[in-house]
Amino acid sequence: MDLLEQRKKGILPQIDIAGHRYTVDIRLNELRNSDFPNKRLGLDEMVTSPDGRHYLFFYNRESKSILHASVDMVEVPQKAVLVEIPDELGLDPVGMARKYGLRDEYFLKMHPYKEGLMARITSIEKSGLPEYVANNQKLEGQPQQGMKSRKL
């Protein structure tokens, strides 16, 4: 049975992210870990790539969760990688068509199903995160501007 027929029968597509299988659920706007369904990656927590056709996010391989970089991050996480996945049309064109009330095949010419979807993985060392953390470490040692202590 081809991927379109499987999808029409309700079988959701899957993607491999750093060796973990995730089920694509456009209706719920998430990727659900196939082995641990309580581990979910929200598409709304990911950043759109510059070309607008992919999502980017840091992924903690140990906790199977999205890692959010923040100004409080002063250590480079060792179990993390940078992940790039297709946008919703690349992940599940039938799911997107259904979301907008279109016929199942509507997006398939431009976005056909692909067998064995795999995320593109970039090591944390090449992701730009170490430089970001180093900058946070520098800033952590400096006093906050505009925060002068006053005696009452």
C-alpha positions as CSV (number, residue, x, y, z in Angstrom):
1,M,0.0,0.0,0.0
2,D,1.5,3.4,-1.0
3,L,1.8,6.3,1.5
4,L,-1.2,8.2,0.1
5,E,-3.4,5.1,0.6
6,Q,-2.1,4.6,4.1
7,R,-2.8,8.2,4.9
8,K,-6.3,8.0,3.5
9,K,-6.9,5.0,5.8
10,G,-5.9,7.1,8.8
11,I,-2.3,6.1,9.2
12,L,-0.3,9.2,10.1
13,P,3.1,9.8,8.6
14,Q,6.3,9.5,10.7
15,I,9.6,11.2,10.8
16,D,12.9,10.1,12.3
17,I,14.5,12.7,14.6
18,A,17.9,11.8,15.9
19,G,17.1,8.1,15.9
20,H,13.6,8.6,17.5
21,R,10.4,8.0,15.5
22,Y,7.8,10.7,15.7
23,T,4.2,10.5,14.4
24,V,3.1,13.7,12.6
25,D,-0.2,15.0,13.8
26,I,-1.2,18.1,11.9
27,R,-4.6,18.3,13.6
28,L,-3.0,18.6,17.0
29,N,-0.1,20.6,15.6
30,E,2.5,18.3,17.1
31,L,5.0,15.5,16.6
32,R,4.4,12.6,19.0
33,N,7.1,10.1,20.0
34,S,6.0,6.8,18.6
35,D,7.5,4.8,21.6
36,F,6.6,7.4,24.3
37,P,3.4,9.1,23.2
38,N,3.6,11.5,26.2
39,K,6.7,13.0,24.6
40,R,5.4,15.6,22.2
41,L,7.1,18.3,20.2
42,G,4.8,21.3,19.4
43,L,5.2,22.7,16.0
44,D,4.4,26.1,17.4
45,E,7.5,25.9,19.6
46,M,9.8,25.6,16.6
47,V,11.4,28.4,14.6
48,T,10.7,28.8,10.9
49,S,13.9,28.6,8.7
50,P,14.9,31.6,6.5
51,D,13.4,29.9,3.4
52,G,10.1,29.5,5.3
53,R,9.8,25.8,4.3
54,H,11.4,24.1,7.3
55,Y,11.3,24.2,11.1
56,L,14.4,24.5,13.2
57,F,14.8,23.6,16.9
58,F,17.3,22.4,19.4
59,Y,16.4,18.8,20.5
60,N,17.5,17.2,23.7
61,R,18.1,13.5,22.8
62,E,18.0,12.4,26.4
63,S,14.7,13.9,27.4
64,K,13.3,13.8,23.9
65,S,12.2,17.4,24.1
66,I,12.7,20.8,22.6
67,L,15.5,22.7,24.2
68,H,14.8,26.4,24.4
69,A,17.9,28.7,24.3
70,S,17.6,31.6,26.7
71,V,19.8,34.3,28.2
72,D,20.0,32.1,31.3
73,M,21.7,29.3,29.4
74,V,25.4,29.4,30.6
75,E,26.4,25.8,29.8
76,V,26.3,24.1,26.4
77,P,24.0,21.1,26.7
78,Q,25.8,17.9,25.8
79,K,22.9,15.8,24.7
80,A,21.4,18.3,22.3
81,V,21.5,18.7,18.5
82,L,20.1,21.2,16.1
83,V,17.2,19.7,14.1
84,E,15.7,20.8,10.7
85,I,12.4,19.3,9.5
86,P,10.1,20.1,6.7
87,D,7.1,22.4,7.3
88,E,3.6,21.0,7.6
89,L,3.2,20.6,3.9
90,G,6.4,18.6,3.7
91,L,5.4,16.5,6.7
92,D,1.8,15.7,5.9
93,P,0.2,17.3,2.8
94,V,-3.1,15.4,3.2
95,G,-3.3,16.5,6.8
96,M,-2.9,20.1,5.7
97,A,-5.5,19.7,3.0
98,R,-8.0,18.3,5.5
99,K,-7.2,21.1,8.0
100,Y,-8.3,23.7,5.3
101,G,-11.3,21.6,4.1
102,L,-9.7,20.7,0.7
103,R,-9.6,17.4,-1.0
104,D,-6.9,15.0,0.1
105,E,-4.8,15.3,-3.1
106,Y,-4.8,19.1,-3.2
107,F,-1.2,19.7,-2.2
108,L,0.3,16.4,-3.5
109,K,1.6,17.7,-6.8
110,M,3.8,20.3,-5.1
111,H,4.4,18.3,-1.9
112,P,4.4,14.5,-2.6
113,Y,4.8,12.1,0.2
114,K,8.3,10.9,0.8
115,E,9.2,7.5,2.1
116,G,11.4,7.5,5.2
117,L,11.2,11.1,6.3
118,M,14.4,12.0,8.3
119,A,15.3,15.2,10.1
120,R,18.5,16.9,9.2
121,I,20.7,16.9,12.3
122,T,23.5,19.4,13.0
123,S,25.9,18.8,15.9
124,I,25.6,21.3,18.7
125,E,29.2,22.4,18.1
126,K,28.3,23.6,14.5
127,S,24.9,25.0,15.5
128,G,26.0,28.4,16.8
129,L,24.8,27.6,20.3
130,P,28.3,27.4,21.9
131,E,28.9,31.0,20.8
132,Y,25.5,32.1,22.2
133,V,26.3,30.4,25.5
134,A,29.8,32.0,25.6
135,N,28.2,35.4,25.1
136,N,25.7,34.6,27.9
137,Q,28.6,33.7,30.2
138,K,30.3,37.1,29.5
139,L,27.1,39.0,30.1
140,E,26.5,37.0,33.3
141,G,29.7,38.4,34.8
142,Q,28.7,42.0,34.0
143,P,26.4,44.2,36.1
144,Q,23.0,44.9,34.5
145,Q,22.9,48.3,32.8
146,G,20.4,50.7,34.2
147,M,20.3,48.8,37.5
148,K,22.0,51.2,39.9
149,S,21.7,50.6,43.6
150,R,20.2,53.5,45.6
151,K,20.4,54.1,49.2
152,L,17.0,55.0,50.8
